[in-house]
């Protein structure tokens, strides 16, 4: 049939083969079962209606939801909810330790001309979207709400229960647009680790680590070229605009990055942060020089840090940063910044 509605997980595989336009309504996905939206018919659609709930699968290699298709629209009916059952995993350690957790909640891979829109996603275990090896993906009009993980639980001590809960991780993809999305989480709102021609527009990011490039280095692809973050707000977050490269990386490049019309509110660490001394355990203070960062534009980036925050922090390697421009940039509050590039010091 041209269209059909299913409520049982057992019906999924046959429905994908037999229906051009599929509605997934109030489905409960069992433990150790992937919602595989793969081999989708070109020109077709998937619509989420009601509430999708996921079982608990304590396995870091397990992908709860996988999306793969060409010329497909994934959308949601009014009031839809996709619930990742995060509270059954959260222990304050995320993907760094503790209970095994799915490392990526929704994997979008090997797709061309794919649209994902109008979804409400909550309580994902660690990283939410992993967008890898795609050509032409538009993600728009989403709400990602992991605020239930802000409070500590019995396993996390005094720390937030949720950790490493990136909204979007993008790698090895070309022509990706994220637009009109709200993200409430505990880690990067968006992190681009490789890829080209990426537009991130009209985001609202709260509670996490801001709009990030990186970390770059030590992966199979270490090239970022052409990323624009625009018309967005970052609130109650550790960082605002951040580019981070690994201290011990031997190759890679970041070029043609623009942050334009970004409003920052109550940033606790760094408003603008470019550092080449990154390790997962923290910054080393000794930047590497083998990854180049070039042609970075900050335009109309304005706002405030907390009293402990630093408006500007730049730690580049030797000769590895070039072509930074600051126009209409004003971040106030907190402590004085530290910038070893440009040679004139921090923007003022």
C-alpha positions in Angstrom: 0.0 0.0 0.0 1.0 3.6 -0.5 0.6 4.3 3.2 0.2 2.4 6.4 0.3 2.8 10.2 2.1 0.4 12.6 2.2 0.2 16.4 4.2 -3.0 16.9 7.9 -3.2 16.5 7.6 -6.7 14.9 5.8 -5.1 12.0 8.6 -2.6 11.1 10.7 -4.5 8.6 7.8 -5.6 6.5 6.2 -2.2 6.6 9.3 -0.5 5.3 9.4 -2.8 2.4 5.7 -2.5 1.7 4.8 1.1 2.4 5.9 4.3 0.7 4.6 6.5 3.5 4.8 4.8 6.9 3.4 6.1 10.3 5.0 4.7 13.4 2.5 5.3 16.2 2.9 4.8 20.0 5.5 2.1 19.5 7.6 0.4 22.2 10.9 -0.8 21.0 12.2 -3.9 22.9 15.6 -4.1 24.5 18.5 -5.0 22.2 16.3 -4.0 19.2 17.3 -1.3 16.7 14.6 0.9 15.1 16.2 0.4 11.7 14.8 3.0 9.3 17.1 1.7 6.5 16.7 0.8 2.8 13.8 3.3 2.8 12.0 3.7 -0.6 13.2 6.8 -2.5 10.5 9.5 -2.3 8.9 8.0 0.8 8.3 9.2 4.3 8.3 8.1 7.9 6.1 9.9 10.4 6.4 9.5 14.1 3.0 9.9 15.9 2.4 9.6 19.7 5.2 8.3 21.8 8.1 6.1 20.8 9.8 4.5 23.8 13.1 2.5 23.8 14.0 -0.5 25.9 17.3 -0.5 27.9 20.3 -1.9 26.1 23.5 -1.5 28.1 26.0 -1.7 25.2 28.2 1.1 23.9 28.2 -0.4 20.4 24.4 -0.6 20.1 22.6 2.0 18.0 19.0 2.4 19.1 17.8 4.2 16.0 19.5 4.1 12.5 18.3 6.2 9.6 19.6 5.6 6.1 17.9 6.5 2.8 17.9 8.7 -0.3 15.3 11.3 -1.0 13.3 10.5 2.1 11.5 12.7 4.7 11.4 11.7 8.4 8.9 13.8 10.2 6.6 13.9 13.3 3.0 14.5 13.9 1.8 17.1 16.3 2.7 16.1 19.9 5.1 13.3 19.0 7.8 12.2 21.5 10.8 10.0 21.0 12.0 8.9 24.4 15.5 7.3 24.8 14.9 6.0 28.3 18.0 7.8 29.4 17.3 7.6 33.1 17.9 3.9 33.0 21.5 4.6 32.0 22.5 7.9 33.5 25.2 7.7 36.2 27.1 10.9 35.7 29.9 9.3 33.6 28.3 9.3 30.2 30.5 7.4 27.7 33.6 7.9 29.8 32.8 5.0 32.2 30.3 3.5 34.5 27.3 1.6 33.1 27.6 0.7 29.4 25.4 3.0 27.3 24.6 3.3 23.6 27.2 5.8 22.4 24.9 7.3 19.8 21.1 7.4 20.1 20.2 8.3 16.5 22.7 7.4 13.7 22.1 9.1 10.3 24.5 7.6 7.8 25.1 7.0 4.1 22.2 9.1 3.0 21.5 11.7 0.2 18.9 14.4 0.2 17.4 13.4 3.5 15.1 15.6 5.6 14.5 15.1 9.3 11.9 17.5 10.8 9.3 18.2 13.4 10.5 15.8 16.1 10.5 16.1 19.9 13.3 14.0 21.4 14.0 13.5 25.1 16.1 11.5 27.6 18.8 10.1 25.2 21.5 8.1 26.9 24.7 9.9 25.6 25.3 11.5 22.2 21.9 12.1 20.5 22.5 12.5 16.7 25.5 11.1 14.9 25.4 12.3 11.3 28.1 10.5 9.4 29.0 10.0 5.7 26.0 11.9 4.2 25.5 14.2 1.2 22.7 16.7 1.6 20.9 16.4 4.9 18.4 19.0 6.3 17.4 18.7 10.0 14.9 21.3 11.1 12.2 22.2 13.6 13.3 19.9 16.4 13.3 20.0 20.2 16.0 18.0 22.0 15.3 18.0 25.7 17.6 16.2 28.1 16.9 18.6 31.0 15.7 15.6 33.1 19.4 14.7 33.2 20.5 17.9 34.9 19.7 16.7 38.4 22.0 14.3 40.2 20.8 10.7 40.8 21.9 8.0 43.2 24.7 6.9 40.9 26.1 10.3 40.0 26.8 11.8 43.4 26.6 15.6 43.1 27.1 15.6 39.3 24.3 15.9 36.8 23.1 12.4 36.0 23.4 12.8 32.2 26.9 13.3 30.7 28.4 13.4 27.2 24.9 14.2 25.8 25.9 16.1 22.6 22.9 17.2 20.5 24.5 16.7 17.1 27.9 15.2 16.1 28.7 15.7 12.4 31.5 13.9 10.6 32.5 13.1 7.0 29.4 14.7 5.6 28.9 17.4 3.0 26.0 19.9 2.7 24.3 19.5 6.1 21.9 22.1 7.4 20.6 22.3 11.0 17.9 24.9 11.5 15.4 26.1 14.1 16.3 23.6 16.8 16.2 23.8 20.5 18.8 21.7 22.5 18.7 21.3 26.3 21.6 19.1 27.3 24.9 18.6 29.2 27.6 18.6 26.4 28.1 20.2 23.0 25.0 21.5 21.3 26.6 20.8 18.0 30.1 19.4 17.4 31.6 19.2 13.9 34.6 16.9 13.8 34.9 16.6 10.0 32.9 17.7 6.9 32.2 20.5 4.6 29.5 23.0 3.6 27.7 22.9 7.0 25.2 25.5 8.1 23.9 25.6 11.6 21.2 28.3 11.9 18.6 29.5 14.4 19.7 27.3 17.2 18.8 27.7 20.9 21.4 25.9 23.1 21.0 25.6 26.8 22.9 23.8 29.6 25.7 22.3 27.4 29.1 23.2 25.9 28.1 25.4 23.0 28.6 25.4 19.3 31.8 23.5 18.6 34.3 22.5 15.9 36.2 19.5 17.2 37.8 18.0 18.7 39.9 17.6 15.6 42.7 15.0 15.3 43.3 11.3 15.7 40.3 10.3 13.6 40.0 8.8 10.1 38.9 12.2 8.8 40.4 15.4 10.4 39.3 18.1 7.9 36.7 20.7 8.5 36.0 23.2 5.6 33.2 25.6 5.4 31.0 25.8 8.5 28.7 28.6 9.4 27.0 29.0 12.8 24.4 31.9 12.6 21.4 33.6 14.2 21.7 31.5 17.4 21.6 31.8 21.1 23.7 29.9 23.7 22.5 30.2 27.3 23.6 28.8 30.6 26.4 26.9 29.0 30.1 26.2 29.6 31.2 27.6 26.3 29.8 29.7 23.5 31.8 29.5 20.3 34.5 26.8 20.5 37.2 25.3 18.2 39.3 22.6 19.8 42.1 20.5 18.3 44.0 17.7 19.9 47.4 18.5 21.3 49.1 15.4 20.0 47.4 15.2 16.6 49.8 14.9 13.6 47.5 16.1 10.8 44.3 18.0 10.1 42.8 21.3 9.2 40.0 23.7 10.1 39.2 26.4 7.5 36.5 28.8 6.6 34.5 28.9 9.8 32.0 31.7 10.6 30.2 32.5 13.8 27.6 35.2 12.9 24.9 36.9 15.0 25.4 34.7 18.1 24.0 35.8 21.4 25.7 34.4 24.6 24.1 34.5 28.1 25.7 33.3 31.3 28.6 31.4 29.8 30.6 29.8 32.7 33.9 28.9 31.0 34.8 30.7 27.7 32.7 32.9 25.4 35.0 32.5 22.4 37.4 29.5 22.9 40.0 28.4 20.4 42.5 25.9 21.8 45.0 23.5 20.3 45.9 21.7 23.5 42.8 19.5 23.9 42.7 16.1 25.5 39.5 14.4 26.8 40.8 14.7 30.3 41.1 18.4 29.8 43.5 21.0 28.4 47.2 20.3 28.6 48.4 23.9 28.3 50.8 22.8 25.6 49.3 23.3 22.2 50.2 21.3 19.1 51.0 22.9 15.8 50.3 20.2 13.3 46.6 21.1 12.7 46.0 24.5 11.0 43.1 26.8 11.8 42.5 29.4 9.1 40.0 32.0 8.0 37.8 32.1 11.1 35.2 35.0 11.3 33.5 36.1 14.4 30.8 38.6 13.5 28.2 40.1 15.9 29.0 37.7 18.7 27.7 39.4 21.8 26.7 38.6 25.4 27.9 37.8 28.9 29.9 35.3 30.9 29.3 34.5 34.6 31.6 35.9 37.2 33.9 32.9 36.7 33.8 32.9 33.0 36.4 34.2 30.5 35.2 36.2 27.4 38.1 35.2 25.1 40.6 32.4 25.2 42.9 31.6 22.3 45.8 29.1 22.6 47.2 28.3 19.2 50.3 26.3 18.3 53.3 27.9 16.6 52.2 29.4 13.3 49.1 27.2 13.1 46.4 29.9 13.3 45.8 32.5 10.6 43.1 34.8 9.3 41.0 35.4 12.4 38.6 38.4 12.1 36.4 40.0 14.8 33.6 42.4 13.8 31.0 43.6 16.1 32.2 41.3 18.8 31.5 42.2 22.5 31.5 39.7 25.3 31.6 41.0 28.9 31.8 39.9 32.4 34.0 37.5 34.3 37.8 37.3 34.3 40.3 38.7 31.8 41.0 36.6 28.8 44.3 35.1 27.5 45.1 35.0 23.8 48.4 34.1 22.1 46.9 34.8 18.7 46.6 37.3 17.1 49.8 38.9 18.2 47.8 41.9 19.4 46.2 39.7 22.0 42.6 39.2 22.9 39.8 41.1 21.1 38.7 44.2 22.9 
